[in-house]
Amino acid sequence: MVGAGGLVQFTGAILFFQAFGAYFLLIEDEFGWSKALLAGAFALARLESGLLGPIQGWMIDRYGPRAVIRWGLVIFGLGLIGFSQIDSIIEFYVYFFFIALGTSLGGFLSVTTALVNWFSKHRAKALALSQFGFSFGGMLVPITIFSLETVGWRITAAASGIIVLIVAWPLTRIIDHRPEDIGETPDGIPYQGPTLSAMSQNPTNTPAYRRADFTAREALRTRAFWFMSLGHGTSLLIIGAVMVHLILHVNGQLGYSLTTAGLVVSLMTAMQIIGLVSAGFLGDRFDKRLIVTACMGFHAAGLLLLAYAHNIWMVIGFAVLHGIAWGTRGPLMQAIRADYFGASNFGVIMGWSSLIVMMGMALGPLYAGYMADRTGNYVSAFTTLAISALFGAVFFLLAKKPVNQPRPESVQSPTE
């Protein structure tokens, strides 16, 4: 399960998600579109992902992540093939929308929902390991950049779409929704209780590990839900801006080659892997909320180094701090939500949270692009985003665990 989820995320990362800064640079050179206009496509795509969140969450909880991921990968692959043929800004926006839709359905939320159902005690480790795929994809981005420089962005996009359709689809056969669906239990811990067929016939026979899980409505009524969403959204202001504008800044503003910019991305994602290892080790032992709060401080320090960089060592310092913070914080935020609200309705709960979270991912790159076009550089944009990271740290500190009582109808049966 973890390996399949990681490979799905690896495919999206190496072929497009971690490389589209280079795509944007080449498309800007070919068509002359502004940075803000290019970033606008990313912003609208993230907004679409946020609006899709509650529907996607319901689809995952209703039909299972396997079906949702499969359709997402088909849309992603066809979107990349169509993207290779664009000749206007409208076509650029349309196909970028389909790519974003495919990566949303076939990526992070769907994989995460499956894993939080399969793991409890080792949840942070499982989520961190699955995200290794995304990080390894980022480390190998120079391969995609080499293809972009050698055969061009159109051929690279078309070939990437074909790879998604051929390679990623079979991986979904491994992914099951819940362990009880196939006679297993979370973490593989033996559980003596009603069978799945018995639970389907009698809803009161809920396994003990599901009884205190929140419904989406109950979760939305807690302060923890809103503070976690705000903190997560603030972190994605930074992630979104960096993903879209890092290569443009390092290459276009600081004057380093496109290959060097690609190596900076690789270093950042190598550090992200170190962060993922730290998340898996620390997250199941210490207070996850305090760890993600510290990560926001790392984000802030890294962005300030990038904003005022006057040598390569400051850029490297950014890559180290930002990568470690991203890798550590990412899986822990999902583990916190599952710890707080349970796994039974995680897809819907995370889907509603996406309405807030993806606003950050949408506004970050749009804001950075606007400020770069207005001022001629990224100093103001990255500085203000660094300050926003400190507000995010406060939101995480305020997101304390809520208490939910087991429902009266979920009384233990004699067989339990």
Secondary structure in CASP SS format (residue, H / E / C, confidence):
PFRMAT SS
TARGET T0000
AUTHOR 0000-0000-0000
METHOD secondary structure of the structure
MODEL  1
M C 1.00
V H 1.00
G H 1.00
A H 1.00
G H 1.00
G H 1.00
L H 1.00
V H 1.00
Q H 1.00
F H 1.00
T H 1.00
G H 1.00
A H 1.00
I H 1.00
L H 1.00
F H 1.00
F H 1.00
Q C 1.00
A C 1.00
F H 1.00
G H 1.00
A H 1.00
Y H 1.00
F H 1.00
L H 1.00
L H 1.00
I H 1.00
E H 1.00
D H 1.00
E H 1.00
F H 1.00
G C 1.00
W C 1.00
S C 1.00
K H 1.00
A H 1.00
L H 1.00
L H 1.00
A H 1.00
G H 1.00
A H 1.00
F H 1.00
A H 1.00
L H 1.00
A H 1.00
R H 1.00
L H 1.00
E H 1.00
S H 1.00
G H 1.00
L H 1.00
L H 1.00
G H 1.00
P H 1.00
I H 1.00
Q H 1.00
G H 1.00
W H 1.00
M H 1.00
I H 1.00
D H 1.00
R H 1.00
Y H 1.00
G C 1.00
P H 1.00
R H 1.00
A H 1.00
V H 1.00
I H 1.00
R H 1.00
W H 1.00
G H 1.00
L H 1.00
V H 1.00
I H 1.00
F H 1.00
G H 1.00
L H 1.00
G H 1.00
L H 1.00
I H 1.00
G H 1.00
F H 1.00
S C 1.00
Q C 1.00
I C 1.00
D C 1.00
S C 1.00
I H 1.00
I H 1.00
E H 1.00
F H 1.00
Y H 1.00
V H 1.00
Y H 1.00
F H 1.00
F H 1.00
F H 1.00
I H 1.00
A H 1.00
L H 1.00
G H 1.00
T H 1.00
S H 1.00
L H 1.00
G C 1.00
G C 1.00
F H 1.00
L H 1.00
S H 1.00
V H 1.00
T H 1.00
T H 1.00
A H 1.00
L H 1.00
V H 1.00
N H 1.00
W H 1.00
F C 1.00
S C 1.00
K C 1.00
H C 1.00
R H 1.00
A H 1.00
K H 1.00
A H 1.00
L H 1.00
A H 1.00
L H 1.00
S H 1.00
Q C 1.00
F H 1.00
G H 1.00
F H 1.00
S H 1.00
F H 1.00
G H 1.00
G H 1.00
M H 1.00
L C 1.00
V H 1.00
P H 1.00
I H 1.00
T H 1.00
I H 1.00
F H 1.00
S H 1.00
L H 1.00
E H 1.00
T H 1.00
V H 1.00
G C 1.00
W H 1.00
R H 1.00
I H 1.00
T H 1.00
A H 1.00
A H 1.00
A H 1.00
S H 1.00
G H 1.00
I H 1.00
I H 1.00
V H 1.00
L H 1.00
I H 1.00
V H 1.00
A H 1.00
W H 1.00
P H 1.00
L H 1.00
T H 1.00
R H 1.00
I H 1.00
I C 1.00
D C 1.00
H C 1.00
R C 1.00
P H 1.00
E H 1.00
D H 1.00
I H 1.00
G C 1.00
E C 1.00
T C 1.00
P H 1.00
D H 1.00
G H 1.00
I C 1.00
P C 1.00
Y C 1.00
Q C 1.00
G C 1.00
P C 1.00
T C 1.00
L H 1.00
S H 1.00
A H 1.00
M H 1.00
S H 1.00
Q H 1.00
N C 1.00
P C 1.00
T C 1.00
N C 1.00
T C 1.00
P C 1.00
A H 1.00
Y H 1.00
R H 1.00
R C 1.00
A C 1.00
D C 1.00
F C 1.00
T C 1.00
A H 1.00
R H 1.00
E H 1.00
A H 1.00
L H 1.00
R C 1.00
T C 1.00
R H 1.00
A H 1.00
F H 1.00
W H 1.00
F H 1.00
M H 1.00
S H 1.00
L H 1.00
G H 1.00
H H 1.00
G H 1.00
T H 1.00
S H 1.00
L H 1.00
L H 1.00
I H 1.00
I H 1.00
G H 1.00
A H 1.00
V H 1.00
M H 1.00
V H 1.00
H H 1.00
L H 1.00
I H 1.00
L H 1.00
H H 1.00
V H 1.00
N H 1.00
G H 1.00
Q H 1.00
L C 1.00
G C 1.00
Y C 1.00
S C 1.00
L H 1.00
T H 1.00
T H 1.00
A H 1.00
G H 1.00
L H 1.00
V H 1.00
V H 1.00
S H 1.00
L H 1.00
M H 1.00
T H 1.00
A H 1.00
M H 1.00
Q H 1.00
I H 1.00
I H 1.00
G H 1.00
L H 1.00
V H 1.00
S H 1.00
A H 1.00
G H 1.00
F H 1.00
L H 1.00
G H 1.00
D C 1.00
R C 1.00
F C 1.00
D C 1.00
K H 1.00
R H 1.00
L H 1.00
I H 1.00
V H 1.00
T H 1.00
A H 1.00
C H 1.00
M H 1.00
G H 1.00
F H 1.00
H H 1.00
A H 1.00
A H 1.00
G H 1.00
L H 1.00
L H 1.00
L H 1.00
L H 1.00
A H 1.00
Y C 1.00
A C 1.00
H C 1.00
N C 1.00
I H 1.00
W H 1.00
M H 1.00
V H 1.00
I H 1.00
G H 1.00
F H 1.00
A H 1.00
V H 1.00
L H 1.00
H H 1.00
G H 1.00
I H 1.00
A H 1.00
W H 1.00
G H 1.00
T H 1.00
R H 1.00
G H 1.00
P H 1.00
L H 1.00
M H 1.00
Q H 1.00
A H 1.00
I H 1.00
R H 1.00
A H 1.00
D H 1.00
Y H 1.00
F H 1.00
G C 1.00
A C 1.00
S C 1.00
N C 1.00
F H 1.00
G H 1.00
V H 1.00
I H 1.00
M H 1.00
G H 1.00
W H 1.00
S H 1.00
S H 1.00
L H 1.00
I H 1.00
V H 1.00
M H 1.00
M H 1.00
G H 1.00
M H 1.00
A H 1.00
L H 1.00
G H 1.00
P H 1.00
L H 1.00
Y H 1.00
A H 1.00
G H 1.00
Y H 1.00
M H 1.00
A H 1.00
D H 1.00
R H 1.00
T H 1.00
G C 1.00
N C 1.00
Y C 1.00
V H 1.00
S H 1.00
A H 1.00
F H 1.00
T H 1.00
T H 1.00
L H 1.00
A H 1.00
I H 1.00
S H 1.00
A H 1.00
L H 1.00
F H 1.00
G H 1.00
A H 1.00
V H 1.00
F H 1.00
F H 1.00
L H 1.00
L H 1.00
A C 1.00
K C 1.00
K C 1.00
P C 1.00
V C 1.00
N C 1.00
Q C 1.00
P C 1.00
R C 1.00
P C 1.00
E C 1.00
S C 1.00
V C 1.00
Q C 1.00
S C 1.00
P C 1.00
T C 1.00
E C 1.00
END
